[in-house]
Amino acid sequence: MDTSNPAAFVNGGLLRMHVGRKVRAVIQVIRSDVGSVIGKSTDDRQIIVKGSPPIPHTNYIEVIGVAENDNSIRAEIWTNFGDTFDPSSYDQLCQLANGEFKHLFL
């Protein structure tokens, strides 16, 4: 496993702090088009994910890629997370990974 460039855990609100860097986020798919997915982050913000999602995709997807701006990610890796998922738990993880326990994650 490559640990030289870890991906920060982010939700929609934290994305702006990581523009230009590798991030990972879980989104609930709202709409899927050719070359992009529009989704809802775990803190209920809209995120545009650019790239080719898995086909078929599930309701929840984890994406790892580069944050382009405060509401979009250029995806490198897509992982189906199933049709049921607890977004509030993931959102709490994002808060911890970017706050008091940041040193454990990056």
DOKE-20704 format. One record per residue (C-alpha): residue number from 1; residue in one letter; x, y, z. Coordinates in steps of 0.5 Angstrom, whole numbers, always signed. Layout:
SITE | NUM | A | X | Y | Z;
...
END
This chain:
SITE | 1 | M | +0 | +0 | +0;
SITE | 2 | D | +3 | +7 | -2;
SITE | 3 | T | +3 | +11 | +4;
SITE | 4 | S | +7 | +17 | +1;
SITE | 5 | N | +0 | +21 | -1;
SITE | 6 | P | -5 | +19 | +3;
SITE | 7 | A | -12 | +22 | +2;
SITE | 8 | A | -16 | +26 | +7;
SITE | 9 | F | -23 | +24 | +9;
SITE | 10 | V | -27 | +30 | +7;
SITE | 11 | N | -35 | +32 | +7;
SITE | 12 | G | -37 | +38 | +3;
SITE | 13 | G | -36 | +43 | +8;
SITE | 14 | L | -28 | +41 | +9;
SITE | 15 | L | -27 | +40 | +1;
SITE | 16 | R | -25 | +47 | +1;
SITE | 17 | M | -19 | +46 | +6;
SITE | 18 | H | -16 | +41 | +1;
SITE | 19 | V | -16 | +44 | -6;
SITE | 20 | G | -11 | +41 | -10;
SITE | 21 | R | -10 | +35 | -6;
SITE | 22 | K | -12 | +28 | -5;
SITE | 23 | V | -18 | +27 | -2;
SITE | 24 | R | -24 | +21 | +0;
SITE | 25 | A | -31 | +22 | +0;
SITE | 26 | V | -37 | +18 | +1;
SITE | 27 | I | -43 | +21 | -3;
SITE | 28 | Q | -50 | +19 | -4;
SITE | 29 | V | -51 | +19 | -12;
SITE | 30 | I | -57 | +24 | -14;
SITE | 31 | R | -55 | +24 | -22;
SITE | 32 | S | -50 | +20 | -26;
SITE | 33 | D | -49 | +23 | -33;
SITE | 34 | V | -43 | +21 | -38;
SITE | 35 | G | -37 | +23 | -35;
SITE | 36 | S | -39 | +26 | -28;
SITE | 37 | V | -44 | +24 | -22;
SITE | 38 | I | -48 | +29 | -18;
SITE | 39 | G | -48 | +27 | -11;
SITE | 40 | K | -50 | +29 | -4;
SITE | 41 | S | -44 | +29 | +1;
SITE | 42 | T | -45 | +26 | +8;
SITE | 43 | D | -46 | +34 | +11;
SITE | 44 | D | -52 | +35 | +6;
SITE | 45 | R | -48 | +39 | +1;
SITE | 46 | Q | -48 | +38 | -7;
SITE | 47 | I | -41 | +35 | -10;
SITE | 48 | I | -40 | +34 | -17;
SITE | 49 | V | -35 | +28 | -18;
SITE | 50 | K | -32 | +28 | -25;
SITE | 51 | G | -29 | +22 | -28;
SITE | 52 | S | -33 | +15 | -30;
SITE | 53 | P | -37 | +12 | -25;
SITE | 54 | P | -37 | +4 | -24;
SITE | 55 | I | -43 | +1 | -28;
SITE | 56 | P | -48 | -1 | -25;
SITE | 57 | H | -47 | +4 | -19;
SITE | 58 | T | -50 | +3 | -12;
SITE | 59 | N | -54 | +9 | -8;
SITE | 60 | Y | -47 | +11 | -4;
SITE | 61 | I | -40 | +11 | -7;
SITE | 62 | E | -33 | +13 | -4;
SITE | 63 | V | -29 | +17 | -9;
SITE | 64 | I | -22 | +18 | -8;
SITE | 65 | G | -19 | +24 | -12;
SITE | 66 | V | -16 | +31 | -13;
SITE | 67 | A | -21 | +36 | -10;
SITE | 68 | E | -21 | +41 | -16;
SITE | 69 | N | -25 | +47 | -12;
SITE | 70 | D | -30 | +47 | -6;
SITE | 71 | N | -35 | +43 | -9;
SITE | 72 | S | -32 | +38 | -14;
SITE | 73 | I | -27 | +32 | -14;
SITE | 74 | R | -23 | +29 | -20;
SITE | 75 | A | -24 | +22 | -18;
SITE | 76 | E | -19 | +17 | -19;
SITE | 77 | I | -22 | +11 | -15;
SITE | 78 | W | -29 | +9 | -15;
SITE | 79 | T | -32 | +4 | -10;
SITE | 80 | N | -39 | +2 | -9;
SITE | 81 | F | -41 | +3 | -2;
SITE | 82 | G | -48 | -1 | -3;
SITE | 83 | D | -55 | +2 | -2;
SITE | 84 | T | -55 | +3 | +5;
SITE | 85 | F | -50 | +7 | +9;
SITE | 86 | D | -50 | +11 | +15;
SITE | 87 | P | -48 | +18 | +13;
SITE | 88 | S | -47 | +21 | +20;
SITE | 89 | S | -42 | +16 | +22;
SITE | 90 | Y | -38 | +18 | +16;
SITE | 91 | D | -39 | +25 | +17;
SITE | 92 | Q | -36 | +25 | +25;
SITE | 93 | L | -30 | +21 | +22;
SITE | 94 | C | -29 | +27 | +17;
SITE | 95 | Q | -29 | +32 | +23;
SITE | 96 | L | -25 | +28 | +27;
SITE | 97 | A | -20 | +26 | +22;
SITE | 98 | N | -19 | +34 | +20;
SITE | 99 | G | -19 | +36 | +28;
SITE | 100 | E | -17 | +34 | +34;
SITE | 101 | F | -14 | +27 | +31;
SITE | 102 | K | -11 | +29 | +25;
SITE | 103 | H | -5 | +27 | +26;
SITE | 104 | L | -7 | +20 | +26;
SITE | 105 | F | -10 | +20 | +19;
SITE | 106 | L | -5 | +24 | +15;
END
